[in-house]
Amino acid sequence: MVEPGNTDVAEDPQLQSRLAKLLTVGEECQTVPELTRLLQAKGSEGQPRFNLYDGFEPSGRMHIAQGIFKAINVNKCTDTGGHFIFWVADWFGLMNDKMGGDMEKIQVVGKYLIEVWKAAGMNMEHVEFRWCEEAINNEAEAYWGQCLDIARRFTVSRIKKCCTIMGRGEGGLSAAQILYPIMQCTDIFFLKADICQLGVDQRKVNMLAREYCDAAGLKKKPVILSHHMLFGLLAGQAKMSKSDPDSAVFMEDTREDLVRKFQKAYCPKEAATGAAAAAAADEDMHLTKDDLANPCLDYVKQIVFGPDGATFIAGGTTFSDAESVREAFLSGALSEDELKAGLVEAVDALLAPVRHHFETDATAKGYLDQIKEWKANGLDKTAPASALKRLRIAALEGAGELHAVFAPVPYAQIEFEEVLNILALLTSKVDTAKGGLQAVLVLEDWNAFVCNAMTGDRTAIKASMTMLSTALRILAPEVMERVFVVWQSEEALRDSSTYWVSVINVGRKNSCDRVLQTAEDSAQAGQVIAGMMHVATAMATKSSVLVCASGTRQEAMHNFVKEYLESVRSAGDESVSVPQVSAVSCPTWRLKEEVAPVWDASGSVLLLDNDKELNPKIKKAYCREKELDFCPPLTIACRCLTLGVAKQVQISRKEENGGDKAYTTAEEIVADFGSGALHPGDLKPAVAKMLNDVLAPVRDAIKGDKALKKVESDLKNFVKKHGKKVEDGNLLAQHNIDLFEHWPGGPQLLPE
């Protein structure tokens, strides 16, 4: 109803009429003031139309709520200035292996359903059908970027509350079921919907979209206009069910079907009890209280009296409104048999044009005949589990046996230690002299984003990963000649449909709880998505070995990849290769003896440190004579020599102190330091000079390259924007503690 006291509405009769008509569509409106403002801005003559949306998966029969009831509501929406967008979820039908997993068949079913709506009286002048597969593939970066942004801002618990949209409760959810409501929320923004015009059963996910606007700082929220859910025809059915043919009227039902169904229909005169009462009280399906829960009266009110000016004839009486029918039935003036007989006549009259259309329209008849033929041959059934779907990365096809290394979580302040550890992982299987395995360095930028690395700043994430891969090419060119560098997002966007089908297949085979065992923070929905994406990305590399630092979260994630592929293989697909997981010990260092409670740049060697920054850090570094257990300068020297980024450590000292000496192996420098032949006072300046010599080419490359200057600028801007948050680690996310310990690169910040 129109809110009282709204003078803007009261002074504009046309606006009042439009608002009142649109509100009859919904059992609830979130919110009426927002809807009023929307109607003031859009939908009148000379103004753009407002967008409404609903979605459907073309996977089977259409019942009367989807057909007649939807046509009635759409006409009301377009009559008041709306443009109605139907999101034809053909991609979801393919993902769920409907119609034998054949996209052409799925799309024929979609076209058949559109013909049903045309015949049911839907005014198509301001109705648009957008096909999910085509739309998403054409704008994959926008769609999936939005999807990941939604996922990163909510907890698993909040997303689980939306899972009744799939007809399931919160218990025992698969990981894929966490993604579905996030994708539906994405649809709202992707389609630029002003109004979500779906059923009450979809209310929770629509409310999620409004909450997302608050989280993302978006001022314009979608209005939610949730239509009524028709009761099932049998007792205790809160809504109709496609799996129970007698629970609903279907658009292809004959008059004989109607007679049988309405004769069996539940039709009480007194308040419901037992299962029927529970159905009536189901707040996920019904927001308006109806103690009677009488489906026959529900059909009269919602279907028969849905169109303007409708009447209903029963028991020799012509009724002009639903309340009069209800009163007559409850008083005994209208018997149950008379009510049901009237319903048969009224509903049959609504379905007759649909039957006629499919008998006389060649196009519509052709779709129906095809579907009937497929059903007769069993080709409409859900396909059996298909062969493993995996993304193909063109650069890796024909590359031979590979091993994969995944870059760790990105940071604004890249530590030199982190670069060396990645180099160690890359070289653990690569033998440049003997031509060993080639390697793949995977930059999981989407995973970083959905897990809120660097506050979810995509520019900063890309800059950090670009700087990391650039440094590796400069520091170890011979190694990197045998390394393919792969960006997760770039490869996924080359064939987004295949990639996301593979992601969802991982989720369908694993519970949400199982995926979260690999997560840094089991409370965050983004961690579930990241776990599934990691498997899909690892599969795309087709690597025989997945290499990681031992004891890190990556080790758990790689083992999850192995476990998933083993399950696929054991299910009968013997063509699936299962990678081995190789966990390599990567020593860590900190420059100071004490362990800082938060990350401190002064205790770390940063990739972009210059000599003025490096020299005092090494000078102050902990380094006791003959002490080998903890000596950061010695560890740095050994790592650089072992990995080949430094040819030697040049000691410069007076002759009486042993004279100059060049160390070319880690064993030699460790032996001398342990024996006392090499003093800390001589080691430290030598290590500082070595580091300057090693890192100078990286700094020089940045100075001489505009693109790299931009990358450096992006990282500096991130640090500047977040100020002390980056330096003192006050916002270190606890879910990154594990990686922080093993890859001490600086704090992770939560999304703003």
C-alpha positions in Angstrom: 0.0 0.0 0.0 1.1 3.6 -0.5 2.6 5.0 2.7 0.4 7.6 4.4 1.7 11.2 4.7 3.7 11.1 1.6 2.8 14.4 0.1 4.9 13.9 -3.0 2.8 10.9 -3.9 -0.5 12.5 -2.8 0.1 15.6 -5.0 0.8 13.4 -8.1 -2.1 11.1 -8.9 -0.2 9.4 -11.8 2.7 8.6 -9.5 0.2 7.4 -6.9 -1.5 5.1 -9.4 1.8 3.7 -10.7 3.1 3.1 -7.2 -0.1 1.4 -6.0 -0.2 -0.9 -9.0 3.4 -1.9 -8.7 3.0 -2.7 -5.0 0.3 -5.2 -5.8 3.1 -7.3 -7.4 4.9 -7.8 -4.2 4.1 -9.5 -0.9 6.9 -7.2 0.4 8.7 -4.1 -0.9 12.2 -3.1 0.4 11.6 -0.3 0.5 8.5 1.8 -0.4 10.3 5.2 -0.1 13.1 4.0 -2.4 10.5 2.7 -4.9 8.7 6.0 -4.8 11.9 7.9 -5.6 12.7 5.5 -8.4 9.3 6.1 -9.9 9.8 9.8 -9.7 13.1 9.5 -11.6 12.2 6.8 -14.1 9.3 5.3 -16.0 7.2 8.4 -16.8 6.8 9.8 -20.3 10.1 11.3 -21.4 12.1 9.4 -18.8 14.1 6.2 -19.1 12.4 3.1 -18.0 13.5 1.4 -14.8 15.0 -2.1 -15.0 13.4 -5.1 -13.2 14.9 -8.6 -13.3 14.0 -12.2 -12.7 15.9 -15.4 -13.7 15.0 -18.9 -14.7 16.9 -22.0 -15.7 15.5 -23.6 -18.8 15.6 -27.1 -17.4 12.1 -28.5 -17.5 8.4 -27.9 -17.2 6.8 -24.5 -16.4 4.1 -24.4 -13.7 1.4 -21.9 -13.5 3.2 -19.6 -11.1 6.1 -19.2 -13.6 3.7 -18.9 -16.5 0.4 -17.2 -15.8 1.3 -15.6 -12.5 4.6 -14.3 -13.9 2.9 -12.9 -17.0 0.4 -11.0 -14.8 3.1 -9.5 -12.7 5.4 -8.6 -15.6 2.5 -6.8 -17.3 1.9 -4.7 -14.2 5.6 -3.8 -14.1 5.9 -2.8 -17.7 2.5 -0.9 -17.5 4.0 1.3 -14.8 7.1 2.2 -16.8 9.4 -0.8 -16.3 11.7 -2.7 -18.6 11.7 -6.3 -17.5 14.9 -8.4 -18.0 14.6 -12.2 -17.9 18.0 -13.8 -17.1 17.9 -17.0 -19.0 20.3 -19.2 -17.0 21.3 -21.6 -19.8 24.9 -21.7 -18.5 23.6 -23.0 -15.2 21.6 -25.7 -17.1 24.8 -26.7 -18.8 26.7 -26.7 -15.5 24.1 -28.9 -13.9 24.1 -31.3 -16.9 20.5 -30.6 -17.8 19.1 -31.9 -21.1 22.0 -34.3 -21.4 24.5 -31.5 -20.9 23.7 -30.2 -24.5 23.7 -26.4 -24.7 21.7 -26.4 -27.9 18.9 -28.5 -26.3 19.0 -26.3 -23.2 18.5 -23.2 -25.4 15.6 -24.8 -27.3 13.9 -25.4 -23.9 14.5 -21.7 -23.1 12.9 -20.6 -26.4 10.0 -22.9 -25.7 9.4 -21.3 -22.3 9.5 -17.8 -23.9 6.8 -19.0 -26.3 4.7 -20.1 -23.3 4.9 -16.6 -21.9 3.9 -15.0 -25.2 0.8 -17.3 -25.4 0.0 -16.6 -21.7 -0.6 -13.0 -22.4 2.8 -11.4 -21.4 3.2 -8.1 -23.2 6.6 -8.4 -24.8 7.0 -4.8 -25.8 9.2 -3.9 -22.9 10.5 -7.4 -22.0 14.1 -8.5 -22.8 15.5 -12.0 -22.6 19.3 -12.1 -21.9 21.0 -15.4 -22.3 23.4 -16.0 -19.4 26.2 -17.9 -21.3 26.5 -15.3 -24.1 26.3 -12.3 -21.8 28.8 -13.6 -19.2 31.3 -14.7 -21.9 31.1 -11.3 -23.6 31.7 -9.4 -20.4 33.5 -12.1 -18.3 35.9 -9.7 -16.6 33.1 -7.5 -15.3 30.9 -10.4 -14.2 33.5 -12.5 -12.4 35.2 -9.4 -10.9 31.9 -8.4 -9.4 31.3 -11.9 -8.2 34.6 -12.1 -6.4 34.1 -8.7 -4.9 30.8 -9.8 -3.4 32.3 -13.1 -2.1 35.2 -11.3 -0.3 32.9 -9.1 1.7 30.7 -11.7 3.4 31.1 -14.6 5.9 30.3 -18.2 5.1 27.6 -18.0 7.7 25.8 -15.1 5.9 26.0 -16.8 2.6 24.6 -20.0 4.0 21.4 -18.1 5.0 20.8 -17.6 1.3 21.0 -21.2 0.4 17.2 -21.8 0.7 17.1 -20.3 -2.9 18.2 -23.8 -3.9 15.6 -25.5 -1.8 18.2 -26.6 0.7 18.9 -25.7 4.3 22.2 -24.7 5.7 23.4 -28.1 6.9 25.9 -30.2 4.8 26.3 -27.7 2.0 28.7 -28.4 -0.9 31.2 -25.7 -1.6 29.5 -25.0 -4.9 26.3 -24.1 -3.1 28.2 -21.3 -1.4 29.0 -19.9 -4.9 25.4 -20.0 -6.3 23.9 -17.2 -4.2 27.0 -15.1 -4.7 26.5 -15.5 -8.4 22.8 -14.6 -8.2 23.7 -11.5 -6.2 26.2 -10.7 -9.0 23.4 -11.0 -11.6 21.6 -8.1 -10.0 24.5 -5.7 -10.5 25.6 -7.1 -13.8 22.1 -6.5 -15.3 21.9 -3.1 -13.7 18.6 -4.0 -12.1 16.7 -1.2 -10.3 14.2 -3.7 -8.9 14.6 -7.4 -8.0 11.3 -8.9 -8.9 11.6 -12.5 -7.7 9.7 -14.7 -5.3 9.7 -14.4 -1.5 11.9 -17.6 -1.6 14.7 -15.5 -3.2 14.4 -12.7 -0.6 17.5 -13.5 1.4 19.9 -13.3 -1.6 18.2 -10.1 -2.7 18.8 -8.7 0.7 22.4 -9.8 0.4 22.6 -7.4 -2.6 21.5 -4.5 -0.5 24.0 -5.4 2.3 26.7 -5.6 -0.4 25.9 -2.0 -1.3 26.5 -1.0 2.3 29.8 -2.9 2.4 31.0 -1.6 -1.0 29.9 2.0 -0.3 27.3 2.0 -3.1 24.5 4.5 -2.5 22.0 3.1 -4.9 20.5 -0.1 -3.6 18.2 -2.4 -5.7 14.6 -2.3 -4.6 13.2 -5.7 -3.7 9.7 -6.5 -4.8 9.1 -10.1 -3.7 6.0 -11.8 -5.1 3.8 -14.3 -3.3 4.7 -18.0 -3.4 1.7 -20.1 -4.4 1.0 -23.0 -2.0 1.3 -26.5 -3.4 -2.1 -28.1 -4.1 -1.5 -30.9 -1.5 -1.6 -30.4 2.3 1.7 -29.3 3.9 3.3 -27.8 0.7 4.6 -24.3 1.3 5.2 -24.0 -2.5 4.7 -26.0 -5.6 7.1 -28.7 -6.6 8.1 -29.7 -10.1 9.0 -33.2 -8.8 5.4 -33.8 -7.7 3.1 -33.5 -10.7 0.0 -33.2 -8.5 1.4 -30.3 -6.4 0.9 -27.7 -9.1 -0.9 -26.9 -12.4 1.6 -26.9 -15.3 1.2 -24.8 -18.4 0.7 -27.9 -20.7 -1.9 -29.5 -18.5 -5.1 -30.6 -20.2 -8.6 -30.0 -18.9 -8.6 -33.6 -17.6 -5.4 -32.8 -15.7 -7.0 -29.8 -14.1 -10.1 -31.8 -13.0 -8.0 -34.5 -11.4 -5.6 -32.1 -9.6 -8.3 -29.7 -8.2 -10.4 -32.6 -7.1 -7.5 -33.9 -5.0 -6.4 -30.5 -3.8 -6.3 -29.6 -0.1 -9.1 -27.2 0.6 -9.7 -26.6 4.4 -12.2 -24.2 6.0 -10.4 -24.1 9.3 -7.0 -23.0 10.4 -4.3 -25.4 9.2 -2.7 -27.9 11.6 0.3 -30.2 11.5 2.3 -30.1 8.3 -0.1 -27.6 6.6 0.3 -25.2 9.5 4.1 -25.5 9.3 3.9 -24.7 5.6 1.8 -21.7 6.2 4.2 -20.4 8.9 7.3 -20.9 6.7 8.8 -17.4 6.6 11.2 -18.4 3.8 8.2 -18.8 1.6 5.5 -16.6 3.0 5.7 -13.1 4.6 1.9 -12.6 4.9 0.3 -14.7 7.5 -2.4 -17.1 6.2 -3.6 -19.5 8.9 -5.9 -21.3 6.4 -3.2 -22.1 3.9 -5.9 -23.1 1.4 -4.3 -23.5 -2.1 -7.6 -23.3 -3.9 -8.3 -19.9 -2.4 -4.7 -19.0 -3.1 -5.2 -19.8 -6.8 -8.4 -17.7 -6.8 -6.7 -14.7 -5.3 -3.3 -14.8 -7.1 -4.2 -16.4 -10.5 -7.8 -15.7 -11.3 -8.0 -12.2 -9.8 -4.4 -11.3 -10.8 -5.4 -9.4 -14.0 -7.2 -6.1 -13.6 -11.0 -6.3 -13.9 -11.1 -10.1 -13.5 -14.2 -12.0 -12.3 -14.8 -15.6 -11.0 -17.9 -17.7 -11.6 -18.6 -20.5 -9.1 -21.8 -22.1 -7.8 -23.8 -19.8 -10.1 -22.4 -16.7 -8.6 -20.1 -14.1 -10.3 -17.5 -12.8 -7.9 -15.6 -9.6 -8.4 -12.9 -10.0 -5.8 -11.1 -12.8 -3.9 -12.2 -11.8 -0.5 -15.9 -12.4 -1.5 -15.0 -15.9 -2.7 -13.3 -16.6 0.6 -16.2 -15.4 2.7 -18.7 -17.4 0.6 -16.6 -20.5 1.0 -16.1 -20.2 4.7 -19.8 -19.4 5.4 -20.9 -22.4 3.4 -22.6 -20.4 0.7 -20.0 -21.8 -1.8 -19.3 -25.5 -1.4 -15.8 -27.1 -1.9 -17.0 -28.9 -5.1 -18.4 -25.6 -6.5 -15.2 -23.7 -5.7 -13.1 -26.4 -7.4 -15.4 -26.6 -10.4 -15.1 -22.9 -10.8 -11.3 -23.1 -10.6 -11.2 -25.7 -13.3 -13.2 -23.4 -15.7 -11.2 -20.3 -14.8 -7.7 -21.9 -15.1 -8.6 -23.9 -18.2 -9.6 -20.6 -19.8 -6.2 -19.2 -19.0 -4.4 -22.2 -20.4 -6.4 -22.6 -23.5 -4.5 -19.8 -25.5 -1.3 -21.5 -24.6 -2.5 -24.9 -26.0 -3.8 -23.1 -29.1 -0.5 -21.3 -29.7 1.5 -24.5 -29.7 -1.0 -26.1 -32.1 -1.1 -23.3 -34.6 2.2 -21.4 -34.4 4.9 -23.2 -36.5 7.9 -21.9 -34.5 6.3 -22.7 -31.1 5.1 -26.1 -32.3 8.6 -26.9 -33.6 10.2 -26.3 -30.2 7.6 -28.4 -28.5 7.9 -31.3 -31.0 11.7 -31.3 -30.5 11.4 -31.5 -26.8 8.8 -34.2 -27.0 11.1 -36.2 -29.2 14.0 -35.8 -26.8 11.8 -36.9 -23.9 10.7 -40.0 -25.9 14.3 -40.9 -26.5 15.4 -40.1 -23.0 17.6 -37.2 -24.2 16.1 -34.8 -21.7 17.6 -36.5 -18.7 20.4 -35.1 -16.5 23.7 -36.3 -18.0 25.9 -38.6 -16.1 29.0 -37.1 -14.5 31.0 -35.9 -17.5 34.7 -36.2 -18.1 37.0 -33.9 -16.1 36.6 -30.3 -17.3 39.7 -28.2 -17.1 40.9 -25.0 -18.6 43.5 -25.3 -21.4 46.4 -22.8 -21.2 47.6 -22.4 -24.8 51.2 -21.5 -23.8 51.5 -24.8 -21.9 50.1 -27.1 -24.6 52.9 -29.4 -25.8 55.4 -28.0 -23.2 56.1 -31.4 -21.8 56.4 -32.3 -18.2 55.9 -29.3 -15.9 56.1 -28.5 -12.3 54.1 -25.6 -10.8 55.0 -23.0 -8.2 52.3 -20.6 -6.9 53.4 -17.2 -5.8 52.4 -16.4 -2.2 50.0 -13.8 -1.0 51.1 -10.4 -2.4 52.3 -7.5 -0.3 53.0 -3.9 -0.8 56.5 -4.3 0.7 58.1 -7.2 -1.2 60.8 -8.9 0.8 64.0 -10.1 -0.9 63.7 -13.3 1.1 60.3 -14.0 -0.5 61.9 -13.6 -4.0 64.7 -16.0 -3.1 62.3 -18.6 -1.7 60.2 -18.6 -4.9 63.4 -19.0 -6.9 64.4 -21.9 -4.7 61.0 -23.6 -5.4 61.4 -23.0 -9.1 64.9 -24.4 -9.2 64.0 -27.4 -7.0 63.0 -29.4 -10.1 64.7 -27.4 -12.9 68.2 -28.4 -13.9 69.3 -25.8 -16.5 72.4 -27.7 -17.3 70.7 -31.0 -17.9 67.4 -29.6 -19.2 65.2 -30.9 -16.4 61.5 -30.1 -15.9 60.2 -26.8 -17.0 58.3 -24.8 -14.4 55.2 -22.7 -14.3 55.0 -19.7 -12.0 51.3 -19.1 -11.2 50.2 -15.6 -10.1 46.9 -16.2 -8.4 45.6 -12.6 -8.6 42.0 -13.6 -8.4 42.7 -15.7 -5.3 44.5 -12.8 -3.7 41.6 -10.4 -4.4 38.9 -12.7 -3.1 40.9 -13.3 0.0 41.3 -9.6 0.6 45.0 -9.4 0.1 46.2 -5.8 0.2 42.6 -4.8 1.2 41.3 -6.2 -2.1 43.0 -3.4 -4.1 43.3 -5.0 -7.5 45.7 -2.4 -8.8 48.1 -3.0 -5.9 47.8 -6.8 -6.2 48.8 -6.7 -9.9 51.6 -4.3 -9.1 53.0 -6.5 -6.4 52.9 -9.6 -8.5 54.3 -7.8 -11.6 57.2 -6.6 -9.5 57.8 -10.0 -8.1 57.9 -11.7 -11.5 60.1 -8.9 -13.0 62.6 -9.3 -10.2 62.9 -13.0 -10.8 63.6 -12.4 -14.5 66.3 -9.9 -13.7 67.9 -11.9 -10.8 67.8 -15.3 -12.5 67.4 -15.0 -16.2 68.7 -18.5 -17.1 66.2 -20.1 -14.7 63.3 -17.9 -15.9 64.0 -18.9 -19.5 62.6 -22.3 -18.6 59.7 -20.8 -16.6 56.2 -20.0 -17.9 54.6 -17.1 -16.0 50.8 -17.5 -15.9 48.3 -15.0 -14.6 45.3 -16.7 -13.1 42.8 -14.1 -14.2 44.2 -13.7 -17.8 44.0 -17.4 -18.5 40.6 -17.9 -16.9 39.2 -15.0 -19.0 40.3 -16.6 -22.2 37.7 -19.4 -21.7 35.7 -18.3 -18.6 32.9 -20.8 -19.2 35.2 -23.8 -19.0 37.2 -22.4 -16.1 34.2 -21.7 -14.0 32.6 -25.0 -14.8 35.8 -26.6 -13.5 35.7 -24.5 -10.4 32.1 -25.4 -9.7 32.7 -29.1 -10.4 35.3 -29.0 -7.6 32.8 -27.4 -5.3 30.1 -30.0 -6.2 32.4 -32.8 -5.1 33.5 -31.3 -1.9 31.7 -30.0 1.2 32.1 -26.4 2.2 33.8 -27.6 5.4 36.3 -29.7 3.5 37.4 -26.7 1.3 37.7 -24.5 4.4 40.2 -26.9 5.9 42.7 -25.3 3.4 41.7 -21.8 4.3 43.4 -19.1 6.3 40.1 -17.8 7.7 37.3 -20.3 7.9 34.7 -17.6 8.5 35.1 -15.9 5.1 33.2 -16.9 2.0 36.0 -15.7 -0.2 38.2 -18.5 1.2 35.8 -21.1 -0.1 35.9 -19.6 -3.6 39.7 -19.4 -3.4 40.0 -23.0 -2.5 37.9 -24.1 -5.5 39.7 -21.7 -7.8 43.1 -23.0 -6.7 42.2 -26.6 -7.7 40.9 -25.4 -11.1 44.0 -23.3 -11.7 46.3 -26.1 -10.7 44.5 -28.5 -13.1 44.8 -26.0 -15.9 48.6 -26.1 -15.6 48.6 -29.9 -16.1 51.7 -30.0 -13.9 53.1 -33.4 -12.7 54.5 -31.8 -9.6 53.1 -29.0 -7.4 55.9 -27.4 -5.4 55.6 -25.3 -2.3 57.3 -24.4 0.9 56.8 -27.0 3.6 54.5 -26.2 6.4 52.6 -23.4 4.6 48.9 -23.2 3.7 49.9 -23.8 0.1 51.0 -27.3 1.0 47.4 -28.0 2.3 45.9 -26.5 -0.8 48.1 -28.6 -3.1 47.2 -31.7 -1.2 43.6 -30.8 -1.8 44.2 -30.6 -5.5 45.8 -34.1 -5.4 42.9 -35.4 -3.3 40.3 -34.1 -5.8 42.0 -35.5 -8.8 42.4 -38.9 -7.1 38.7 -38.9 -6.4 38.0 -38.2 -10.1 40.3 -40.9 -11.2 38.9 -43.4 -8.7 35.4 -42.6 -10.0 36.4 -44.1 -13.4 38.3 -41.5 -15.3 41.6 -43.3 -15.6 42.9 -40.6 -18.1 43.2 -38.2 -15.2 46.8 -37.6 -14.1 47.4 -36.9 -10.4 50.2 -34.6 -9.5 52.7 -35.2 -6.8 53.1 -32.6 -4.0 56.7 -31.6 -3.3 57.2 -29.6 -0.1 60.6 -27.9 0.0 62.2 -26.5 3.2 62.7 -22.7 2.8 64.7 -21.1 5.6 63.4 -17.8 6.8 65.3 -15.0 8.3 64.7 -11.8 10.2 67.4 -9.3 10.8 66.7 -8.8 14.5 67.0 -11.2 17.3 63.7 -10.4 18.9 60.5 -11.4 17.2 58.4 -8.3 16.6 54.7 -8.6 17.4 53.9 -7.0 14.1 55.8 -6.7 10.8 58.6 -4.1 10.9 60.3 -2.9 7.7 63.5 -2.2 9.5 63.9 -5.9 10.3 63.6 -7.0 6.7 65.5 -6.7 3.4 63.1 -5.3 0.9 63.4 -5.9 -2.8 63.4 -2.2 -3.6 65.8 -1.1 -0.8 68.6 1.2 -1.9 72.1 1.3 -0.4 71.1 4.0 2.1 68.3 1.7 3.4 70.3 -1.6 3.1 73.5 -0.6 4.8 72.1 0.4 8.2 69.8 -2.6 8.2 72.7 -5.1 7.8 74.9 -3.1 10.1 72.2 -3.5 12.9 71.4 -7.1 12.0 72.0 -9.7 14.7 75.3 -11.4 14.1 77.4 -13.0 16.9 80.9 -14.3 16.4 80.9 -18.1 15.6 77.1 -18.4 16.2 75.6 -20.3 13.3 72.1 -21.1 14.6 70.9 -17.6 14.0 72.9 -15.2 11.9 70.8 -13.3 9.3 73.8 -11.9 7.3 75.3 -15.3 7.0 71.9 -16.8 5.9 71.5 -14.1 3.3 75.0 -14.7 1.9 74.4 -18.5 1.7 71.0 -18.2 0.0 72.4 -15.8 -2.6 75.4 -18.0 -3.4 73.4 -21.3 -3.4 70.7 -19.9 -5.7 73.2 -18.2 -8.0 72.0 -14.6 -7.7 75.4 -13.7 -6.4 78.7 -15.0 -7.7 80.7 -14.3 -4.6 80.8 -12.5 -1.3 83.8 -10.3 -1.3 85.5 -9.7 2.1 87.7 -6.6 2.3 90.0 -6.4 5.3 93.5 -5.6 6.4 96.2 -8.1 5.8 96.7 -8.6 9.5 93.1 -9.6 9.9 93.3 -12.2 7.2 93.3 -10.1 4.0 90.8 -9.9 1.2 88.9 -13.1 0.4 86.1 -14.0 -2.1 83.7 -16.7 -1.0 81.9 -18.5 -3.9 80.2 -21.3 -2.0 77.9 -21.4 1.1 79.9 -24.3 2.6 83.1 -22.2 2.5 81.7 -19.1 4.1 79.9 -21.1 6.8 83.0 -23.0 7.7 85.1 -19.8 8.1 82.4 -18.0 10.1 81.9 -21.0 12.4 85.6 -21.3 13.0 86.1 -17.6 13.7 88.2 -17.0 10.6 85.5 -14.7 9.4 84.4 -12.0 11.9 80.9 -10.4 12.0 82.6 -7.0 11.5 83.9 -8.1 8.1 80.9 -10.2 7.1 78.3 -7.5 7.5 79.7 -4.8 5.1 80.5 -7.6 2.6 76.9 -8.8 2.7 75.6 -5.2 2.4 77.7 -4.7 -0.7 76.6 -8.0 -2.1 73.0 -7.1 -1.6 73.4 -3.7 -3.2 75.1 -5.4 -6.2 72.3 -8.0 -6.5 69.4 -5.5 -6.2 70.9 -2.7 -8.2 69.8 -4.2 -11.6 66.2 -4.4 -10.3 66.3 -0.7 -9.4 67.9 0.2 -12.7 65.3 -1.7 -14.7 62.6 0.3 -13.0 64.2 3.6 -13.7 64.5 2.7 -17.4 61.0 1.4 -18.0 57.9 3.5 -17.9 55.6 0.5 -17.2 57.8 -0.6 -14.3 57.8 3.0 -13.0 54.0 2.8 -13.0 54.1 -0.5 -11.1 56.5 1.0 -8.5 54.2 4.1 -8.2 51.2 1.9 -7.6 52.9 0.2 -4.7 54.1 3.5 -3.2 50.6 4.9 -3.6 49.1 1.9 -1.7 51.6 2.4 1.1 50.9 6.1 1.2 47.2 5.6 1.3 47.3 3.2 4.2 50.1 5.0 6.0 51.1 3.4 9.3 48.7 0.5 8.6 51.3 -1.0 6.3 54.4 0.0 8.4 53.3 -1.1 11.8 51.0 -4.0 10.9 48.1 -2.8 13.1 45.6 -4.4 10.7 47.5 -7.6 10.2 44.7 -10.1 9.3 44.9 -13.1 11.6 43.9 -15.5 8.8 47.3 -14.7 7.2 49.4 -15.5 10.2 50.4 -18.9 8.7 51.7 -17.4 5.5 53.2 -14.5 7.4 55.4 -16.8 9.4 56.7 -18.6 6.4 56.6 -15.7 3.9 57.4 -12.7 6.1 56.5 -10.0 3.7 54.5 -7.6 5.7 50.9 -7.3 6.9 47.7 -8.2 5.1 45.0 -5.6 5.5 41.3 -6.2 5.7 38.9 -4.6 3.2 38.0 -1.1 4.0 
